[in-house]
Amino acid sequence: MSNMKTLDAPVLDRLLDPVGRILTPEVARDLVRLRFDAKGQTHIKKLARKCNEGTLTEVQQREYETYVYAIDFIAILQAKARKLLKGLKEAE
């Protein structure tokens, strides 16, 4: 059984508001396109499967949690970037 911790997304979203406000359109486009490489994605999927099966070691659990935290962080930044780009498109 997993004791996986998760981030408080609403808190993180509020904390990242200032970052969202200073994004340039170019950086926002790059951020929206940001993806992890195929090897990394495969590794994360392997860890996710092991987590679901309850077979992660302590080291793997910490590694997987770090990936999940980072992915959550990036996803919130990407949402802010999409919002900025949508606002720019609507203003045209």
Secondary structure, DSSP 8 states (H G I E B T S, - for coil): --------HHHHHHHHHHHHHH--HHHHHHHHH----HHHHHHHHHHHHHHHHT---HHHHHHHHHHHHHHHHHHHHHHHHHHHHHHHHHH-
